Amino acid sequence: MKTWPTALFASAIVIALAIVFASLSPAISQQRGAGFMMASGTAGTGWRINTVTGGVSYCLIRNANSSDPDYVASNVPICSAFSAAVE
């Protein structure tokens, strides 16, 4: 009968340790230096957002689902310049 309380206590300790270790390590996206995020608008548009400066750029995206590297390289998105940084 003492195995259930022991197992419950041990699992609570494991979960608590997992939460502590997860909170101490930043996400992979936070470790990158680029600091960019993409947001989609309609099927052919999107926005690039610089998460460091707050600048935004409007993009026209290719309208195809091809993953062929030659096609992707020759049909890059057309983007505007970034807006002024947010202060």
Buried (B, 14 or more C-beta within 10 A) or exposed (E): EEEEEEEEEEEEEEEEEEEEEEEEEEEEEEEEEEEEEEEEEEEEEBBBBBEEBEBBBBBEBBEEEEEEEEEEEEBEBEBEEBBEEEE
